[in-house]
Amino acid sequence: MDHMVICKLLQKDYVMLSPLLTIVVPTYNRAECLSLLLTTLTAELQGLNDKVMVIIGDNASTDHTPTVTNGFLTANPTAKILRHSVNLGPDENFSTCIDNVLSRFFWIISDDDLPKFGVIRHIVQLLDDDVPDLLYLNSEWLPHLTGPTNGKPVPNLSANLLSRAEFARKVNFGVTFITGMVVNLERLRELNPEFRSRQFAGTNLVQLGWVLPLLMAGSRLQLIEQRCVLATSGNSGGYKLFTVFGTNFPKILDIACGPTSVVYKIIMKFLIWSQIPSLLWLNRFGKLGTFNEENILLSLAPLRKTLAYWIIMRPIIHFPRFFASIAWFFSKIIIRIFNIKFILLRKI
């Protein structure tokens, strides 16, 4: 038998014997947040150690993160700690962790987010039963997290199977929310034999290198309606916000989806008419948090060819508050009309 065939068979057998899900936790200098997440995981993974593995990517933290991760490793000996000697940047930290995943599924959880109480057990069962290609988890955003029982309780989970267009409409900007995605790595490699986790390295959106290919080619796209993830609002990402979402995100959508695809058109519509206007509004009136300084007009230059740039974005940036608020309100009406139109089209 051919050597490559044998290797692939052995790899497949190994994946089948390995845990079903790997939870990946990238972290850097947020020991207190990390401690809360790892304490939560230790409790939530009781009885699931044969199905779930944890990989922590410590990006050369200079606080007491190593003490926290070592304590977690003592309580969870099957976990893997990847402590980098230098800060590789967030994209490379993510990718290095993905390189070490051997399970069928992986779920990256940001160190300042939490799964709600009891959710992991439900997700593992869902992955085992339904084997989705891509699973999106709705989230509840809170200014401060103290434990997995924060927010509204989730007694059980139900996942809906969606078409590509439905998934793009319901999730839209959320494709960039890294904690919200559970990825079928086995399916990803099957659909993309040349899969490269670093395709979009340097954009602060490297995760789209595995999310968008599954969205474009996967056949089992699922969404959990219940808000089962707790996300921390108000944290900055240590990057130029409008460069990432005004320049990088549209370019990645163009590459991964193609400008004529329904996924591209739907996500771009939400991006230019809703998400960026909201970010501009929050930024202008000091409610966005601290991000790296940038020339916003230059960052949004790729969007100048859109109508939304001229009648929504520029007024929010430059006009007096009263007229800026009208532009922002108008953007909400546009998205509501789009949602109604989409629903009607589905019924025809």
N, C-alpha and C positions, 0 to 999 in steps of 0.2 A: 504494500500500500504506500502511496506517495507520502513523503515526510510531512508536507504541509497539511495534508488531510488528517494525518494522525495527530498533529499538533492542535488542529481545530477541534477534533473530537475530544481530545484530552482537556482542552480549554473549556469546552461546553460541559463536559462531565464535572469539571471543577466548579464551574459556576452553579450547576445544579446542586452540588454538595455544599456550597458556601451559603451564608445567610441570604435571605430573600431581599433584605433592605440594608443599605448602609446610610447612616445619618452622618453627614459631613458638617463639621463645625469650624469654619475659618474664624480666626480671632487675632486681634492685635491690641494690646494695652487696654483691655476692658475687663480686667480680672473680676470685678464685682458682678458685672452682667453675666460673664461666663460662668462664674460660680453658681449663680441662680439657675442658669440653663442646665448645667451639668448635674446639679442636685436634682432638678426636675427629671432629667433623663434617667438618672440612677433609680429613682422611684418608679417611673413609668415603664422602664424596661424589665422590671421584675417578671420572670417567667417567659420573657421573650428573647433571652440571650442566644438561643439557637437560631432565631430568625432575623435578629437585628444586630448589626455591628456599628461601632462609632469610630470615626476618624476625626481627629482634631488637628487642624493646620495652624500652628502657632507661628505667626510671621515675625519672629525675633522680638517678641514683646520684652519691654524693659521694666515692667511692673512685676507683681507677684503671680503672674499667669502660670509660670512653671510649677509653683506650689499647688495651684488649683488643679492643673492637669495631672500632676503626679498623684494627688489625692483621688482624682476620678479613676485613674489607672489602677490604683490599689483596690478600689471597690468594684472595678470592671476590668479584669485582667485581659479580656479579649479585645479591648479597645486598642487603637493605634494612635500614637502621638507623633506627629511630624513637626519637629521644632526646627525651623530654618535658622541658619547661623546669621543670615542678614535678612532685612526686610525685602521681600521679592515683589512687593506691590500686591494689591488685592487680586488682580486677574491671575497672576502666576500662582498665588497661593491656592486659589480655587482649582486651577488646572492641575497642580501637583497633587492635590487631594483626589481629584477625579482619576488621575493616573493610578492611584492605589486602590480604587474600588474594584472588587471582584464579584459583587453580588449582581443580581438582575436589575434591581432598582437602586437609585440613590436619591437622597433628599438633603439639600444644603439648608441648614438652619443658621441664620445670622446670630452672632453671639448675644445680641440684644433683643432677640425674639424668643417666644416660648410656644410650644404646643400646649393646647388646653388640656385640662385634666381628663385622662382616659382616652384621648384622641389617638395616640400612637397605636394602641391595641386595635382600634377600629380600622385604622389605615392599613395596618399589616394584613388584617383579614380581607379587606377590600382588594389589596394588591394580589393576594393569594387567589381570591375567587375570580376577579374580573380581568386581571393582567392587562391593565391599560397601557397604552403607549406613553401617554402624558396625562398627569393628574394635577388639576389646579385646586388649591385649598384657599377658600375665602378667609379673610382675616379681619380681626377687630383691632383697631388702632387706639392705643392708650398712651398718655404722656409719660406714665411710669408703671413699670411692672414689678409686682412683689411676689408673684407665684402663679402657678398654672390654673388656679381657681378664680383669677381676675376675670372681669367681663361676664358675659352671659354664659351660663353652663351649656354644654352640648351633650345631651344624654346618648345620642346616637348619630350616625352619619349616613347620608344617602348621596350617591353619586349619579349624575345624569350623563348619559352618552350624548355628545354633541357633534354636529357636523363641523367642518372646518370654519365655515362662515359664522356659525353660532358661537363657537369657541372664541373666535377673534372678536366678536361683538361683546360677549359677556366679560371676557378677560381684558381685551384691548391693551391698555398701558401696563396692565398687570403682568404681561409676559416678561417684564424686566424685574419683577419682584422675586428675588431669588428664593426666599423662604416659602413662597407660595407654590413651588413646582416640585413634584415628584416625577423623576425621569426614569424611563425604562431603557437602561444602558444597553442591554442585550438587543432590544429592538432597534435602537439607534445605530448600533454597529451593523446590524443586519441590513438596514435601509441605506446606510452610508459606510461601506467598507473602508473608505478613506477618511473616516471621521477624524478630525483634528480638534482637540479641545481648545487649542490656542488660536483658532482662526481669527477671533476678534480681540486678541490680547491688545492691551494698551488703550482700549476704548472705555473702560469701566463697565462694559456690558458683555464681558466674555461669555457669560451664561447663555446668551442668545445663540451661541455656537452649537448648543445642544438642544435648546428649547425650540427654536424656529424650524430646524430640519424635521423634527418630529411633528410639529404643527402642520408642516407642508406635506409630509408624506405618510404620517401615521394614520391608522384607521380607527383606533380606539382612543378618542379624546374625551376625557371625563372631567367633570367639575363637581366639587362638593359645595352645595349651596350654603350649608351651615358655616358660620364664622368660627372655624376651629383652630386658627392660629392667632396668637397674641403678638402684635407688632408694636414696636416702640415708635411713637411719632416724635418729630422734632429733632432727631439726630442728623447731623450732617454726615456726608459720605467722604469728606476730604477730597472732593474733586470739583471741577467747574460744571455746575449743574446744567447750564444752558448749552455748553459745548457738548455734554454727554447726550442730552435729549433733543437739542435743536440741530446739531451737526452729526454726531455719531449714530444716533438711533435711526434716523431716516436713511442714512447710507447703508447701515446693516440690513434694514428691511428691504432695501432695493437689491442688495446682493443675495440675501437668503431667500427672499420670497418672489422677487421680480415685480416691477412696477405695474404689470397688468393683472396680477393675481388678486383675487377677492380678499385674501388675508391682508395684503399690502394696503389695499384701498380702505378697508374697514379700520385697521389700526391707525393709519395715517389720518383718517378723518377724525378719530377721537383725539389723536395727538395734537393736531393743529387747531381744532375748534374747541377743545375742552381742557386737556391736560396742560399744555404750555400756557394758555391764557390764565389758568388757575395758578400756576407757578409764578407767572409774571405778576399777578395781583398780590400774591402772598409776599413775593420778594419786594415789591415796591413799598408795601406798607409794613415791612419789618416783621412778618409772621412766618417766615420760611425757615429760620435757623441760619447757621453759619456755614457757608460754602466758600470755596476758593474764589478770589476776585477774578473777574473776567469782563471783557467787552461784550455785553449782551447782544447788541445789534450785530456785531461781527459773528457771534456764535449762532445767531438766528438767520444769517445771510442765506443759507441753502433754502430757507422757507419763503424768501421774498417773491418767488414766483406764484405763491398761493394767495388766493383772495383773503383767507383768514389773517394772513400777516398784515395786510393793509387796513382791514376794517375791524380787526380785533386786537392783534398784538401791539401794533404801533400806538393805537389810542390808549391802551392800558399803560404803556411805557411812558408816553409823553403828555397826554391830555390831563387837564385838571381832574380831580378825584370824581366829581359828579359824572363827567362824560366817560371817564375810564370805567366807572361802575356800570354805565349803560352798555358799554362794549362787552364787559364781562358777563352781564346778564343776557345779552343777545347770544353769546356763545352757548349758554345753557339751553336756550330755546332751540338753537340749531341742532344740538345733540339730541334733544328730546324729539324733535321732528324726525331726525334720522332713525331713532329707535322705533318710533311708531311706524315709519315707512318700512323698516326691515321686517317687523312683525307681520304687517299686512302682506308683504311679498311672500312670506313663508306660507300664508294661508291660501294664496291663489293657486 
